Amino acid sequence: MNQNEQKILVANTAIDTLIKEGKIFSGMKIGLGTGSTAMPAVKRLAEHLEKGTIKDVKAVVTSFQTANACQEWGIPVYSLNDKIIDGQLDLAIDGADEVDPNCNCIKGGGAALLQEKMVEYNSKIFVVIADSSKSVQTIGTGFRVPVEIIGAARIPVVKALNALGADCVLREGVKKCGPVITDNGNQILDCLWQNPIDVPKMEEEINKIVGVVENGLFTKNKPIVFIAKEDGSVEQRNWH
Ligand code: 5RP
């Protein structure tokens, strides 16, 4: 199976399994992620709503991409602040850029890390869906960790990240001159370390820097992870 086929397989398998296990249920409050693996999961959820397998799901989205998908597929969208949501979700499902054996993740390859973390750290259950290329032994030294920053603080933030051992690259737009501007009006520094890092500690250290809005290390709310394999199987990892 190629990478795209794996993304669709893992998205469909995760949604179907979570419904069977009662973790996705009628009337629930669900967080919906961003990216090319999250989108087929949103579509599968919409198909179940259409069929009536489940009813009356309230979604909180993590990006304009996901908001548009929900509008197209008829899933009602709320904010974390709406009274009916009350700042707490039952389950959130999303893709990831890398996942390590401790279920630590890098997210934000699609620049949606801030809203993803807001949603996924305020959810009772967090579920990551990924193709086989995302499963790694060590994070921080392969895929660059996205850090969302206030543009006006770029130089001091780069210096502070350098002091934490990171090499930083400002993410540039595609078909747009200059930096990527996130859904929240900020910029992204993609950061790489030469040597393995203490991932939970680094998540905290980066956020102490003035001018950093959020970083793409996700270590605090351990996800259930579904990973598709090239042979067409799907592995489920539960963190205890
Ligand atoms: C967006 C994300 C995505 O979940 C992550 O980049 C994985 O994307 P994809 O499923 O397209 O490979 O964090 O900010």
py3Dmol code that shows the C-alpha trace and the ligand (Angstrom):
import py3Dmol

protein = """\
ATOM      1  CA  MET A   1       0.000   0.000   0.000  1.00  0.00           C
ATOM      2  CA  ASN A   2       1.304   3.466  -0.829  1.00  0.00           C
ATOM      3  CA  GLN A   3       1.264   6.347   1.656  1.00  0.00           C
ATOM      4  CA  ASN A   4      -2.056   7.833   0.480  1.00  0.00           C
ATOM      5  CA  GLU A   5      -3.809   4.474   0.604  1.00  0.00           C
ATOM      6  CA  GLN A   6      -2.450   3.968   4.133  1.00  0.00           C
ATOM      7  CA  LYS A   7      -3.816   7.382   5.217  1.00  0.00           C
ATOM      8  CA  ILE A   8      -7.325   6.492   4.059  1.00  0.00           C
ATOM      9  CA  LEU A   9      -7.102   2.984   5.551  1.00  0.00           C
ATOM     10  CA  VAL A  10      -5.967   4.223   8.977  1.00  0.00           C
ATOM     11  CA  ALA A  11      -8.559   7.030   9.041  1.00  0.00           C
ATOM     12  CA  ASN A  12     -11.441   4.670   8.195  1.00  0.00           C
ATOM     13  CA  THR A  13     -10.214   1.928  10.549  1.00  0.00           C
ATOM     14  CA  ALA A  14      -9.813   4.334  13.458  1.00  0.00           C
ATOM     15  CA  ILE A  15     -13.259   5.923  13.069  1.00  0.00           C
ATOM     16  CA  ASP A  16     -14.985   2.546  12.653  1.00  0.00           C
ATOM     17  CA  THR A  17     -13.099   1.021  15.611  1.00  0.00           C
ATOM     18  CA  LEU A  18     -13.760   4.005  17.889  1.00  0.00           C
ATOM     19  CA  ILE A  19     -17.486   3.829  17.094  1.00  0.00           C
ATOM     20  CA  LYS A  20     -17.514   0.058  17.813  1.00  0.00           C
ATOM     21  CA  GLU A  21     -15.670   0.631  21.105  1.00  0.00           C
ATOM     22  CA  GLY A  22     -18.146   3.388  22.082  1.00  0.00           C
ATOM     23  CA  LYS A  23     -15.430   6.069  22.187  1.00  0.00           C
ATOM     24  CA  ILE A  24     -17.191   7.932  19.356  1.00  0.00           C
ATOM     25  CA  PHE A  25     -20.890   8.112  20.275  1.00  0.00           C
ATOM     26  CA  SER A  26     -24.100  10.035  19.668  1.00  0.00           C
ATOM     27  CA  GLY A  27     -24.232  13.496  21.237  1.00  0.00           C
ATOM     28  CA  MET A  28     -20.490  13.628  21.857  1.00  0.00           C
ATOM     29  CA  LYS A  29     -18.126  16.599  21.589  1.00  0.00           C
ATOM     30  CA  ILE A  30     -15.328  15.746  19.139  1.00  0.00           C
ATOM     31  CA  GLY A  31     -12.121  17.563  18.151  1.00  0.00           C
ATOM     32  CA  LEU A  32     -11.178  17.250  14.483  1.00  0.00           C
ATOM     33  CA  GLY A  33      -7.597  17.597  13.257  1.00  0.00           C
ATOM     34  CA  THR A  34      -5.937  18.966  10.146  1.00  0.00           C
ATOM     35  CA  GLY A  35      -4.038  17.421   7.237  1.00  0.00           C
ATOM     36  CA  SER A  36      -4.216  14.697   4.627  1.00  0.00           C
ATOM     37  CA  THR A  37      -4.845  11.900   7.193  1.00  0.00           C
ATOM     38  CA  ALA A  38      -7.335  13.852   9.311  1.00  0.00           C
ATOM     39  CA  MET A  39      -9.470  14.779   6.272  1.00  0.00           C
ATOM     40  CA  PRO A  40     -10.506  11.199   5.398  1.00  0.00           C
ATOM     41  CA  ALA A  41     -11.350  10.697   9.102  1.00  0.00           C
ATOM     42  CA  VAL A  42     -13.638  13.747   9.010  1.00  0.00           C
ATOM     43  CA  LYS A  43     -15.215  12.338   5.842  1.00  0.00           C
ATOM     44  CA  ARG A  44     -15.750   8.894   7.422  1.00  0.00           C
ATOM     45  CA  LEU A  45     -17.342  10.534  10.472  1.00  0.00           C
ATOM     46  CA  ALA A  46     -19.672  12.490   8.150  1.00  0.00           C
ATOM     47  CA  GLU A  47     -20.607   9.254   6.362  1.00  0.00           C
ATOM     48  CA  HIS A  48     -21.571   7.639   9.700  1.00  0.00           C
ATOM     49  CA  LEU A  49     -23.656  10.712  10.590  1.00  0.00           C
ATOM     50  CA  GLU A  50     -25.346  10.537   7.195  1.00  0.00           C
ATOM     51  CA  LYS A  51     -26.099   6.810   7.653  1.00  0.00           C
ATOM     52  CA  GLY A  52     -27.341   7.407  11.200  1.00  0.00           C
ATOM     53  CA  THR A  53     -24.828   5.076  12.908  1.00  0.00           C
ATOM     54  CA  ILE A  54     -24.238   7.997  15.244  1.00  0.00           C
ATOM     55  CA  LYS A  55     -26.157  11.259  15.666  1.00  0.00           C
ATOM     56  CA  ASP A  56     -25.822  14.810  16.949  1.00  0.00           C
ATOM     57  CA  VAL A  57     -22.019  15.110  17.088  1.00  0.00           C
ATOM     58  CA  LYS A  58     -20.639  18.532  17.998  1.00  0.00           C
ATOM     59  CA  ALA A  59     -17.235  19.296  16.424  1.00  0.00           C
ATOM     60  CA  VAL A  60     -14.465  21.701  17.358  1.00  0.00           C
ATOM     61  CA  VAL A  61     -12.032  22.140  14.465  1.00  0.00           C
ATOM     62  CA  THR A  62      -8.307  22.890  14.373  1.00  0.00           C
ATOM     63  CA  SER A  63      -7.986  24.942  11.165  1.00  0.00           C
ATOM     64  CA  PHE A  64      -9.741  26.669   8.291  1.00  0.00           C
ATOM     65  CA  GLN A  65      -9.149  23.447   6.315  1.00  0.00           C
ATOM     66  CA  THR A  66     -11.173  21.397   8.805  1.00  0.00           C
ATOM     67  CA  ALA A  67     -13.866  24.065   9.172  1.00  0.00           C
ATOM     68  CA  ASN A  68     -14.338  24.039   5.392  1.00  0.00           C
ATOM     69  CA  ALA A  69     -14.504  20.229   5.328  1.00  0.00           C
ATOM     70  CA  CYS A  70     -17.136  20.199   8.088  1.00  0.00           C
ATOM     71  CA  GLN A  71     -19.188  22.800   6.227  1.00  0.00           C
ATOM     72  CA  GLU A  72     -18.990  20.748   3.030  1.00  0.00           C
ATOM     73  CA  TRP A  73     -19.869  17.460   4.738  1.00  0.00           C
ATOM     74  CA  GLY A  74     -22.522  18.835   7.099  1.00  0.00           C
ATOM     75  CA  ILE A  75     -20.839  18.466  10.503  1.00  0.00           C
ATOM     76  CA  PRO A  76     -21.862  21.251  12.919  1.00  0.00           C
ATOM     77  CA  VAL A  77     -18.905  23.256  14.245  1.00  0.00           C
ATOM     78  CA  TYR A  78     -18.570  24.930  17.641  1.00  0.00           C
ATOM     79  CA  SER A  79     -15.748  26.636  19.525  1.00  0.00           C
ATOM     80  CA  LEU A  80     -14.146  25.520  22.794  1.00  0.00           C
ATOM     81  CA  ASN A  81     -15.825  28.567  24.353  1.00  0.00           C
ATOM     82  CA  ASP A  82     -19.379  27.675  23.364  1.00  0.00           C
ATOM     83  CA  LYS A  83     -21.522  26.830  26.395  1.00  0.00           C
ATOM     84  CA  ILE A  84     -22.472  23.475  24.894  1.00  0.00           C
ATOM     85  CA  ILE A  85     -18.754  22.550  24.637  1.00  0.00           C
ATOM     86  CA  ASP A  86     -17.679  24.190  27.919  1.00  0.00           C
ATOM     87  CA  GLY A  87     -13.937  23.920  27.143  1.00  0.00           C
ATOM     88  CA  GLN A  88     -13.839  20.107  27.231  1.00  0.00           C
ATOM     89  CA  LEU A  89     -14.054  17.509  24.463  1.00  0.00           C
ATOM     90  CA  ASP A  90     -14.788  13.774  24.722  1.00  0.00           C
ATOM     91  CA  LEU A  91     -12.288  12.748  22.039  1.00  0.00           C
ATOM     92  CA  ALA A  92     -10.033  14.408  19.461  1.00  0.00           C
ATOM     93  CA  ILE A  93      -8.627  12.692  16.368  1.00  0.00           C
ATOM     94  CA  ASP A  94      -5.739  13.980  14.246  1.00  0.00           C
ATOM     95  CA  GLY A  95      -2.712  13.041  12.135  1.00  0.00           C
ATOM     96  CA  ALA A  96       0.932  13.523  13.150  1.00  0.00           C
ATOM     97  CA  ASP A  97       4.274  14.154  11.490  1.00  0.00           C
ATOM     98  CA  GLU A  98       6.176  11.726  13.743  1.00  0.00           C
ATOM     99  CA  VAL A  99       5.284   9.412  16.637  1.00  0.00           C
ATOM    100  CA  ASP A 100       7.869   7.788  18.938  1.00  0.00           C
ATOM    101  CA  PRO A 101       7.519   4.558  21.002  1.00  0.00           C
ATOM    102  CA  ASN A 102       6.392   6.615  24.032  1.00  0.00           C
ATOM    103  CA  CYS A 103       3.531   8.095  21.964  1.00  0.00           C
ATOM    104  CA  ASN A 104       5.200  11.523  21.923  1.00  0.00           C
ATOM    105  CA  CYS A 105       4.371  13.302  18.662  1.00  0.00           C
ATOM    106  CA  ILE A 106       5.505  16.086  16.396  1.00  0.00           C
ATOM    107  CA  LYS A 107       2.607  17.973  14.867  1.00  0.00           C
ATOM    108  CA  GLY A 108       2.281  21.157  12.830  1.00  0.00           C
ATOM    109  CA  GLY A 109       3.540  20.083   9.431  1.00  0.00           C
ATOM    110  CA  GLY A 110       0.380  21.799   8.190  1.00  0.00           C
ATOM    111  CA  ALA A 111       1.033  24.816  10.472  1.00  0.00           C
ATOM    112  CA  ALA A 112      -2.083  24.092  12.567  1.00  0.00           C
ATOM    113  CA  LEU A 113      -0.234  23.132  15.779  1.00  0.00           C
ATOM    114  CA  LEU A 114      -1.656  25.881  18.015  1.00  0.00           C
ATOM    115  CA  GLN A 115      -5.315  25.061  17.464  1.00  0.00           C
ATOM    116  CA  GLU A 116      -4.460  21.344  17.393  1.00  0.00           C
ATOM    117  CA  LYS A 117      -2.861  21.567  20.834  1.00  0.00           C
ATOM    118  CA  MET A 118      -5.737  23.695  22.188  1.00  0.00           C
ATOM    119  CA  VAL A 119      -8.200  21.035  21.059  1.00  0.00           C
ATOM    120  CA  GLU A 120      -6.144  17.912  21.841  1.00  0.00           C
ATOM    121  CA  TYR A 121      -4.948  18.988  25.297  1.00  0.00           C
ATOM    122  CA  ASN A 122      -8.575  19.759  26.226  1.00  0.00           C
ATOM    123  CA  SER A 123      -9.866  16.356  25.199  1.00  0.00           C
ATOM    124  CA  LYS A 124     -10.448  13.337  27.470  1.00  0.00           C
ATOM    125  CA  ILE A 125      -9.176  10.988  24.738  1.00  0.00           C
ATOM    126  CA  PHE A 126      -6.650  11.938  22.045  1.00  0.00           C
ATOM    127  CA  VAL A 127      -6.284   9.688  18.999  1.00  0.00           C
ATOM    128  CA  VAL A 128      -3.470   9.895  16.451  1.00  0.00           C
ATOM    129  CA  ILE A 129      -3.808   8.315  13.009  1.00  0.00           C
ATOM    130  CA  ALA A 130      -0.714   7.905  10.853  1.00  0.00           C
ATOM    131  CA  ASP A 131       0.816   6.029   7.947  1.00  0.00           C
ATOM    132  CA  SER A 132       3.880   3.839   8.506  1.00  0.00           C
ATOM    133  CA  SER A 133       6.369   6.586   7.554  1.00  0.00           C
ATOM    134  CA  LYS A 134       5.446   8.532  10.731  1.00  0.00           C
ATOM    135  CA  SER A 135       6.593   5.880  13.204  1.00  0.00           C
ATOM    136  CA  VAL A 136      10.135   6.694  14.429  1.00  0.00           C
ATOM    137  CA  GLN A 137      12.440   5.808  17.334  1.00  0.00           C
ATOM    138  CA  THR A 138      13.542   9.371  18.166  1.00  0.00           C
ATOM    139  CA  ILE A 139      11.875  12.723  17.537  1.00  0.00           C
ATOM    140  CA  GLY A 140      13.645  16.074  17.171  1.00  0.00           C
ATOM    141  CA  THR A 141      16.519  14.930  14.961  1.00  0.00           C
ATOM    142  CA  GLY A 142      14.555  13.989  11.801  1.00  0.00           C
ATOM    143  CA  PHE A 143      11.398  15.956  11.012  1.00  0.00           C
ATOM    144  CA  ARG A 144      11.825  19.614  11.984  1.00  0.00           C
ATOM    145  CA  VAL A 145       9.702  20.648  15.000  1.00  0.00           C
ATOM    146  CA  PRO A 146       7.390  23.541  14.053  1.00  0.00           C
ATOM    147  CA  VAL A 147       7.302  26.479  16.470  1.00  0.00           C
ATOM    148  CA  GLU A 148       4.606  29.139  16.006  1.00  0.00           C
ATOM    149  CA  ILE A 149       5.976  32.582  16.804  1.00  0.00           C
ATOM    150  CA  ILE A 150       5.002  36.241  16.828  1.00  0.00           C
ATOM    151  CA  GLY A 151       6.732  37.603  13.713  1.00  0.00           C
ATOM    152  CA  ALA A 152       7.888  40.786  15.470  1.00  0.00           C
ATOM    153  CA  ALA A 153       9.977  38.639  17.877  1.00  0.00           C
ATOM    154  CA  ARG A 154      11.584  36.412  15.222  1.00  0.00           C
ATOM    155  CA  ILE A 155      15.256  37.283  15.807  1.00  0.00           C
ATOM    156  CA  PRO A 156      15.256  37.031  19.629  1.00  0.00           C
ATOM    157  CA  VAL A 157      13.226  33.823  19.403  1.00  0.00           C
ATOM    158  CA  VAL A 158      15.692  32.296  16.912  1.00  0.00           C
ATOM    159  CA  LYS A 159      18.581  33.194  19.274  1.00  0.00           C
ATOM    160  CA  ALA A 160      16.791  31.609  22.227  1.00  0.00           C
ATOM    161  CA  LEU A 161      16.015  28.451  20.219  1.00  0.00           C
ATOM    162  CA  ASN A 162      19.656  28.297  19.083  1.00  0.00           C
ATOM    163  CA  ALA A 163      20.614  28.425  22.781  1.00  0.00           C
ATOM    164  CA  LEU A 164      18.386  25.336  23.274  1.00  0.00           C
ATOM    165  CA  GLY A 165      20.439  23.605  20.560  1.00  0.00           C
ATOM    166  CA  ALA A 166      18.020  24.044  17.645  1.00  0.00           C
ATOM    167  CA  ASP A 167      18.796  25.020  14.085  1.00  0.00           C
ATOM    168  CA  CYS A 168      15.851  27.136  12.853  1.00  0.00           C
ATOM    169  CA  VAL A 169      14.423  27.772   9.393  1.00  0.00           C
ATOM    170  CA  LEU A 170      11.608  30.267   8.785  1.00  0.00           C
ATOM    171  CA  ARG A 171       8.846  28.432   6.886  1.00  0.00           C
ATOM    172  CA  GLU A 172       8.298  30.070   3.487  1.00  0.00           C
ATOM    173  CA  GLY A 173       4.963  30.251   1.669  1.00  0.00           C
ATOM    174  CA  VAL A 174       4.150  28.334  -1.504  1.00  0.00           C
ATOM    175  CA  LYS A 175       2.524  30.477  -4.230  1.00  0.00           C
ATOM    176  CA  LYS A 176       2.907  33.353  -1.728  1.00  0.00           C
ATOM    177  CA  CYS A 177       6.058  35.458  -1.291  1.00  0.00           C
ATOM    178  CA  GLY A 178       7.487  35.611   2.233  1.00  0.00           C
ATOM    179  CA  PRO A 179       6.738  33.526   5.299  1.00  0.00           C
ATOM    180  CA  VAL A 180       3.796  31.194   5.873  1.00  0.00           C
ATOM    181  CA  ILE A 181       1.180  33.020   7.946  1.00  0.00           C
ATOM    182  CA  THR A 182      -0.771  30.640  10.181  1.00  0.00           C
ATOM    183  CA  ASP A 183      -4.559  30.609  10.656  1.00  0.00           C
ATOM    184  CA  ASN A 184      -3.810  32.715  13.768  1.00  0.00           C
ATOM    185  CA  GLY A 185      -1.747  35.366  11.933  1.00  0.00           C
ATOM    186  CA  ASN A 186       1.644  34.121  13.181  1.00  0.00           C
ATOM    187  CA  GLN A 187       4.819  32.670  11.607  1.00  0.00           C
ATOM    188  CA  ILE A 188       6.507  29.265  11.838  1.00  0.00           C
ATOM    189  CA  LEU A 189      10.132  28.372  12.644  1.00  0.00           C
ATOM    190  CA  ASP A 190      10.986  24.746  11.794  1.00  0.00           C
ATOM    191  CA  CYS A 191      13.577  23.509  14.306  1.00  0.00           C
ATOM    192  CA  LEU A 192      16.050  20.620  14.221  1.00  0.00           C
ATOM    193  CA  TRP A 193      18.446  19.215  16.820  1.00  0.00           C
ATOM    194  CA  GLN A 194      21.631  17.286  15.991  1.00  0.00           C
ATOM    195  CA  ASN A 195      21.397  15.115  19.083  1.00  0.00           C
ATOM    196  CA  PRO A 196      18.409  13.459  20.784  1.00  0.00           C
ATOM    197  CA  ILE A 197      16.452  15.780  23.086  1.00  0.00           C
ATOM    198  CA  ASP A 198      14.445  15.299  26.276  1.00  0.00           C
ATOM    199  CA  VAL A 199      11.135  15.701  24.438  1.00  0.00           C
ATOM    200  CA  PRO A 200       8.726  16.507  27.352  1.00  0.00           C
ATOM    201  CA  LYS A 201      11.258  18.964  28.838  1.00  0.00           C
ATOM    202  CA  MET A 202      11.893  20.612  25.458  1.00  0.00           C
ATOM    203  CA  GLU A 203       8.156  21.122  24.955  1.00  0.00           C
ATOM    204  CA  GLU A 204       8.146  23.169  28.175  1.00  0.00           C
ATOM    205  CA  GLU A 205      11.452  24.990  27.584  1.00  0.00           C
ATOM    206  CA  ILE A 206      10.454  26.250  24.127  1.00  0.00           C
ATOM    207  CA  ASN A 207       7.218  27.714  25.473  1.00  0.00           C
ATOM    208  CA  LYS A 208       9.136  29.742  28.085  1.00  0.00           C
ATOM    209  CA  ILE A 209      10.643  31.883  25.291  1.00  0.00           C
ATOM    210  CA  VAL A 210       8.956  35.286  24.971  1.00  0.00           C
ATOM    211  CA  GLY A 211       7.480  35.527  21.471  1.00  0.00           C
ATOM    212  CA  VAL A 212       6.792  31.791  21.142  1.00  0.00           C
ATOM    213  CA  VAL A 213       3.074  31.106  20.823  1.00  0.00           C
ATOM    214  CA  GLU A 214       3.219  27.270  20.850  1.00  0.00           C
ATOM    215  CA  ASN A 215       5.402  24.407  19.668  1.00  0.00           C
ATOM    216  CA  GLY A 216       4.683  21.181  17.816  1.00  0.00           C
ATOM    217  CA  LEU A 217       5.927  18.735  20.476  1.00  0.00           C
ATOM    218  CA  PHE A 218       2.902  16.896  21.917  1.00  0.00           C
ATOM    219  CA  THR A 219       3.858  14.940  25.051  1.00  0.00           C
ATOM    220  CA  LYS A 220       1.265  15.794  27.703  1.00  0.00           C
ATOM    221  CA  ASN A 221      -1.964  14.092  26.643  1.00  0.00           C
ATOM    222  CA  LYS A 222      -0.794  10.668  25.485  1.00  0.00           C
ATOM    223  CA  PRO A 223      -2.752   9.497  22.444  1.00  0.00           C
ATOM    224  CA  ILE A 224      -4.114   6.155  21.388  1.00  0.00           C
ATOM    225  CA  VAL A 225      -2.164   5.665  18.133  1.00  0.00           C
ATOM    226  CA  PHE A 226      -3.397   3.880  15.000  1.00  0.00           C
ATOM    227  CA  ILE A 227      -0.609   3.202  12.478  1.00  0.00           C
ATOM    228  CA  ALA A 228      -1.194   1.751   9.013  1.00  0.00           C
ATOM    229  CA  LYS A 229       1.369  -0.690   7.593  1.00  0.00           C
ATOM    230  CA  GLU A 230       2.493  -1.265   4.016  1.00  0.00           C
ATOM    231  CA  ASP A 231       0.905  -4.751   4.130  1.00  0.00           C
ATOM    232  CA  GLY A 232      -2.561  -3.241   4.685  1.00  0.00           C
ATOM    233  CA  SER A 233      -2.800  -3.969   8.425  1.00  0.00           C
ATOM    234  CA  VAL A 234      -3.342  -1.347  11.136  1.00  0.00           C
ATOM    235  CA  GLU A 235      -1.495  -1.429  14.468  1.00  0.00           C
ATOM    236  CA  GLN A 236      -3.108   0.111  17.565  1.00  0.00           C
ATOM    237  CA  ARG A 237      -0.870   1.381  20.397  1.00  0.00           C
ATOM    238  CA  ASN A 238      -2.469   2.215  23.718  1.00  0.00           C
ATOM    239  CA  TRP A 239      -0.359   4.199  26.170  1.00  0.00           C
ATOM    240  CA  HIS A 240      -0.669   3.208  29.841  1.00  0.00           C
TER     241      HIS A 240
END
"""
ligand_1 = """\
14
5RP
C -1.103 19.768 10.717
C -0.647 18.519 11.355
C -0.889 17.244 10.658
O -1.627 16.399 11.471
C 0.458 16.619 10.355
O 1.234 17.553 9.634
C 0.289 15.349 9.529
O -0.203 15.686 8.282
P -0.582 14.612 7.190
O -1.645 13.742 7.768
O -1.047 15.443 6.019
O 0.664 13.821 6.846
O -0.092 18.501 12.442
O -0.635 20.884 11.407
"""
view = py3Dmol.view(width=600, height=400)
view.addModel(protein, "pdb")
view.setStyle({"model": 0}, {"cartoon": {"style": "trace"}})
view.addModel(ligand_1, "xyz")
view.setStyle({"model": 1}, {"stick": {}})
view.zoomTo()
view.show()
